[in-house]
């Protein structure tokens, strides 16, 4: 069962591995990224950050959607971490997930700052607003104990 879908370009790090996993009782993390598999150094570093006793799976967007739809993830308390807003929006939209946590996105030229570490392009903002309009709870929250900031 999906406990949380989060966008965080850092994928797996202390906030996810410690704070979110322990607060939600996560026993499997699904990293949704179209880039990680092709970078062996990043794969190794991500594996080092995995909490003990927690399964780690890395898939691209379409593989991730297929895995969840197949029911293979049903036996887990699953945290899904997407590398980009586009990947998160596609995942949530395809599966009808009703909540999307925006944790940390890359700053850059032409991006609007929505929160201390959340930056989006106009296209990303539009995708998030579309999800919100369709009834998805889109919010920014760094760690489980911090305040949720609605989009």
C-alpha positions in Angstrom: 0.0 0.0 0.0 1.3 3.4 -0.9 1.9 5.5 2.3 3.4 8.5 0.7 4.4 9.8 -2.8 7.1 12.5 -2.5 9.1 14.6 -5.1 12.7 15.0 -4.0 15.5 15.3 -6.5 18.0 13.9 -3.9 15.9 10.6 -3.9 17.2 8.8 -0.9 18.9 10.7 1.9 18.5 11.3 5.6 15.1 12.9 5.6 13.6 10.0 3.7 15.7 7.2 5.1 15.2 8.3 8.7 12.4 10.7 9.3 9.8 9.6 6.7 10.4 5.9 6.9 10.3 5.7 10.6 7.3 8.0 11.0 5.3 6.0 8.4 6.6 2.5 9.2 7.9 2.1 5.7 9.4 -1.3 4.7 9.9 -0.6 1.0 11.1 2.5 -0.9 10.3 2.8 -4.6 12.5 5.4 -6.4 10.9 6.7 -9.5 13.5 8.1 -11.8 14.3 7.9 -15.5 18.0 8.7 -14.9 19.3 6.7 -11.9 19.6 3.2 -13.4 22.2 4.5 -16.0 24.5 6.0 -13.3 26.3 3.2 -11.4 27.9 5.7 -9.0 24.6 7.2 -8.0 23.0 3.7 -7.6 25.8 2.7 -5.2 25.4 5.9 -3.1 21.6 5.5 -3.0 22.0 1.9 -1.8 24.2 3.0 1.0 21.5 5.4 2.3 18.8 2.6 2.4 17.5 2.0 5.9 18.3 -1.5 7.4 15.4 -3.8 6.9 13.8 -1.8 4.1 13.6 -3.0 0.5 14.8 -0.6 -2.1 13.5 -0.7 -5.7 14.6 1.6 -8.6 12.3 1.9 -11.6 11.5 4.4 -14.3 8.1 6.0 -14.4 6.3 3.5 -16.7 7.9 0.5 -14.8 6.8 2.0 -11.5 3.2 2.5 -12.6 3.1 -1.0 -14.0 4.5 -2.5 -10.8 1.9 -0.8 -8.6 -0.9 -1.6 -11.0 0.1 -5.3 -11.0 -0.3 -5.5 -7.2 3.3 -6.7 -6.6 3.7 -3.7 -4.2 0.5 -4.3 -2.2 2.3 -6.3 0.5 4.5 -3.4 1.4 4.1 -0.1 3.3 5.5 1.8 0.4 7.1 5.2 0.1 7.5 6.4 -3.5 10.1 9.0 -4.1 10.1 10.7 -7.6 13.1 12.6 -8.8 11.2 15.3 -10.6 7.8 17.1 -10.5 7.0 15.6 -13.9 7.7 12.1 -12.8 5.7 12.6 -9.6 2.8 14.2 -11.5 2.7 11.4 -14.1 2.9 8.7 -11.3 0.1 10.2 -9.2 -2.1 10.9 -12.2 -1.8 7.5 -13.7 -2.6 5.7 -10.5 -5.2 8.1 -9.1 -3.1 8.8 -5.9 -4.8 11.5 -3.9 -1.7 13.0 -2.2 1.6 14.4 -3.4 4.4 15.7 -1.1 6.8 18.1 -2.7 9.9 17.9 -0.7 12.9 19.4 -2.6 13.3 20.4 -6.2 16.3 21.9 -8.0 16.5 25.7 -8.2 17.2 27.2 -11.6 16.7 29.9 -14.1 13.0 30.6 -14.9 11.8 28.7 -11.8 9.4 30.1 -9.2 10.2 29.6 -5.6 7.2 28.1 -3.8 8.9 27.3 -0.5 12.4 27.4 1.0 13.6 24.5 -1.2 10.8 24.1 -3.7 11.3 25.6 -7.2 9.1 24.9 -10.2 9.0 25.9 -13.8 5.7 27.4 -15.1 5.0 24.0 -16.7 5.6 22.1 -13.5 3.4 24.5 -11.6 0.6 24.1 -14.1 0.9 20.2 -13.7 0.7 20.6 -9.9 -2.3 22.9 -10.2 -4.0 20.5 -12.5 -3.5 17.7 -10.0 -4.9 19.9 -7.3 -7.9 20.8 -9.4 -8.6 17.1 -9.9 -8.7 16.6 -6.1 -5.1 15.6 -5.3 -3.7 17.1 -2.1 -0.5 18.7 -3.2 1.6 20.1 -0.4 5.1 20.9 0.6 6.5 19.3 3.8 10.2 18.7 4.5 9.8 16.2 7.4 6.8 14.6 9.1 7.0 16.9 12.1 7.1 20.1 10.0 4.0 22.0 8.9 2.3 21.1 5.7 2.1 24.0 3.2 -0.7 23.5 0.7 0.0 24.4 -2.9 
